[in-house]
Amino acid sequence: MHSPFTRQGFTLLELLIVCFLISISLALAVPAIRNTLVTDQLATGSRKVISLIKSARSKAVMTQQPYLIFLDPAEQRLWYQEATGEEGIRGEESSSVIHPSITLPSGIRILDIKQESGDKEQNPVQNGLWISKQGYMDKTAIHLGDGSNRTISLLISPFLHTIQVLDGPVYFE
């Protein structure tokens, strides 16, 4: 029988051993995780694109103005600007404020941009990706690739500000 004054718990030695094991595990895991995050240029490029899209959608909601996201395929650069005109047609770049752009890491390129609407006259690369003043977009898949034939798809939700990152290309029916 235990006396009422007996305390149950861990000893200092047991706590030190657990802390030591956790520190060894972290020492082995952190370099691998860091290398994966820092050296995976495809993941870095996708994070940059996601950041730009989220920033543009937030700006559209905040200012209650439609925006367009543009891509310069030659420089692999993306930027967004306020849409001009009632239809949100791309105006001259000098007539609208161009927000900070991103440049994809070397070796990473946008393979294509597909929209679920499938309007053949609307080319997202030439005409831009339209964002409504409420932050809504067409359902869009942006395919990023690298030199080793790896592909990541960024699937943009029309009404939610979520962007799914999927391995391989995504096609709409």
C-alpha positions as CSV (number, residue, x, y, z in Angstrom):
1,M,0.0,0.0,0.0
2,H,1.2,3.5,-0.9
3,S,1.5,6.1,1.7
4,P,-0.6,9.3,1.0
5,F,2.7,11.3,0.8
6,T,4.1,9.2,-2.1
7,R,4.3,11.3,-5.2
8,Q,4.0,9.9,-8.6
9,G,6.0,11.4,-11.5
10,F,9.1,11.4,-13.5
11,T,12.6,11.5,-12.1
12,L,15.1,14.0,-13.2
13,L,17.1,11.3,-14.9
14,E,14.1,10.2,-17.0
15,L,13.4,13.7,-18.1
16,L,17.0,14.3,-19.1
17,I,17.1,11.1,-21.1
18,V,13.9,12.1,-23.0
19,C,15.3,15.6,-23.7
20,F,18.5,14.1,-24.9
21,L,16.7,11.7,-27.3
22,I,14.5,14.6,-28.7
23,S,17.6,16.7,-29.3
24,I,19.4,13.9,-31.2
25,S,16.2,13.4,-33.3
26,L,16.0,17.1,-34.1
27,A,19.8,17.3,-34.9
28,L,19.3,14.6,-37.5
29,A,16.0,15.8,-38.9
30,V,16.5,19.6,-39.2
31,P,19.3,19.6,-41.9
32,A,17.2,17.2,-44.1
33,I,14.1,19.4,-43.8
34,R,16.1,22.6,-44.3
35,N,17.7,21.2,-47.5
36,T,14.4,20.1,-48.8
37,L,12.8,23.5,-48.3
38,V,15.8,25.6,-49.4
39,T,17.1,23.6,-52.4
40,D,13.8,22.4,-53.9
41,Q,13.4,25.2,-56.5
42,L,10.0,23.8,-57.7
43,A,8.6,24.2,-54.2
44,T,10.1,27.6,-53.8
45,G,8.6,28.7,-57.1
46,S,5.2,27.4,-56.2
47,R,5.3,29.2,-52.8
48,K,6.1,32.5,-54.6
49,V,3.2,32.1,-57.1
50,I,0.8,31.2,-54.3
51,S,2.0,34.3,-52.3
52,L,1.4,36.6,-55.3
53,I,-2.1,35.2,-56.0
54,K,-3.1,35.5,-52.4
55,S,-1.7,39.0,-52.2
56,A,-3.6,40.0,-55.4
57,R,-6.9,38.5,-54.1
58,S,-6.5,40.3,-50.8
59,K,-5.8,43.6,-52.5
60,A,-8.9,43.2,-54.7
61,V,-11.1,42.6,-51.7
62,M,-9.5,45.4,-49.7
63,T,-9.8,48.0,-52.5
64,Q,-13.0,46.6,-54.0
65,Q,-11.4,46.7,-57.4
66,P,-10.9,43.9,-59.9
67,Y,-7.3,42.9,-60.6
68,L,-5.4,41.0,-63.2
69,I,-2.4,38.7,-62.7
70,F,0.0,38.7,-65.7
71,L,2.9,36.4,-66.7
72,D,5.9,37.3,-68.8
73,P,6.8,33.9,-70.3
74,A,10.2,35.1,-71.5
75,E,11.4,36.4,-68.1
76,Q,9.3,33.9,-66.0
77,R,8.0,36.9,-64.1
78,L,4.5,37.4,-62.6
79,W,2.8,40.6,-61.4
80,Y,-0.6,42.0,-60.7
81,Q,-2.3,45.3,-61.4
82,E,-5.7,46.8,-61.2
83,A,-8.0,45.9,-64.1
84,T,-8.9,48.9,-66.3
85,G,-12.3,49.4,-68.0
86,E,-15.7,47.9,-67.1
87,E,-14.8,44.4,-68.4
88,G,-11.5,44.3,-66.7
89,I,-9.7,44.3,-70.0
90,R,-5.9,44.8,-69.8
91,G,-5.0,48.4,-70.4
92,E,-1.6,49.9,-71.0
93,E,0.7,48.9,-68.2
94,S,1.7,52.5,-67.7
95,S,-1.9,53.6,-67.0
96,S,-2.3,51.3,-64.0
97,V,-0.2,50.8,-60.9
98,I,1.9,47.6,-61.2
99,H,2.4,45.9,-57.9
100,P,5.6,44.1,-57.0
101,S,6.4,41.2,-59.2
102,I,8.0,37.9,-58.6
103,T,10.5,36.1,-60.7
104,L,10.6,32.3,-60.6
105,P,13.8,30.6,-59.6
106,S,16.2,29.6,-62.4
107,G,15.2,26.4,-64.1
108,I,11.5,26.7,-63.0
109,R,8.9,27.7,-65.6
110,I,5.2,27.9,-65.9
111,L,4.2,25.2,-68.3
112,D,0.7,26.3,-68.9
113,I,-2.4,27.8,-67.3
114,K,-5.7,26.1,-67.7
115,Q,-9.1,27.5,-66.6
116,E,-12.2,25.4,-66.1
117,S,-14.3,27.8,-68.1
118,G,-12.2,26.7,-71.2
119,D,-13.0,29.9,-73.2
120,K,-10.7,29.5,-76.2
121,E,-10.7,33.3,-76.8
122,Q,-9.5,34.0,-73.3
123,N,-5.8,33.2,-73.0
124,P,-4.7,33.6,-69.4
125,V,-1.1,34.1,-70.4
126,Q,-1.9,37.0,-72.8
127,N,-5.0,38.5,-71.1
128,G,-4.1,37.8,-67.5
129,L,-6.0,35.9,-64.7
130,W,-9.0,38.0,-63.7
131,I,-9.8,38.5,-60.0
132,S,-13.2,40.1,-59.1
133,K,-13.5,42.8,-56.6
134,Q,-14.8,40.2,-54.1
135,G,-11.6,38.1,-54.7
136,Y,-13.2,35.5,-56.8
137,M,-11.4,33.8,-59.7
138,D,-12.2,31.1,-62.3
139,K,-11.2,27.7,-61.2
140,T,-7.6,27.6,-62.5
141,A,-4.7,25.2,-62.7
142,I,-1.2,26.6,-63.0
143,H,1.4,23.9,-64.0
144,L,5.0,24.6,-62.9
145,G,7.9,22.4,-64.1
146,D,11.6,22.1,-63.7
147,G,14.4,20.7,-65.8
148,S,14.0,17.2,-64.5
149,N,10.4,16.8,-65.8
150,R,8.8,17.2,-62.4
151,T,5.5,19.0,-62.4
152,I,3.5,20.7,-59.7
153,S,0.0,21.9,-60.2
154,L,-1.5,24.8,-58.3
155,L,-5.3,24.4,-58.2
156,I,-7.0,27.7,-57.4
157,S,-10.4,27.6,-55.8
158,P,-12.9,30.1,-57.3
159,F,-14.5,31.3,-54.1
160,L,-12.2,30.2,-51.3
161,H,-8.7,31.7,-50.9
162,T,-7.2,28.3,-50.8
163,I,-4.7,27.0,-53.3
164,Q,-4.0,23.2,-53.5
165,V,-0.6,22.0,-54.5
166,L,-0.7,18.7,-56.3
167,D,2.0,16.6,-57.9
168,G,1.7,16.2,-61.6
169,P,-0.6,18.0,-64.1
170,V,-4.3,18.6,-63.4
171,Y,-6.8,18.8,-66.3
172,F,-10.5,19.9,-66.2
173,E,-13.2,17.9,-68.0
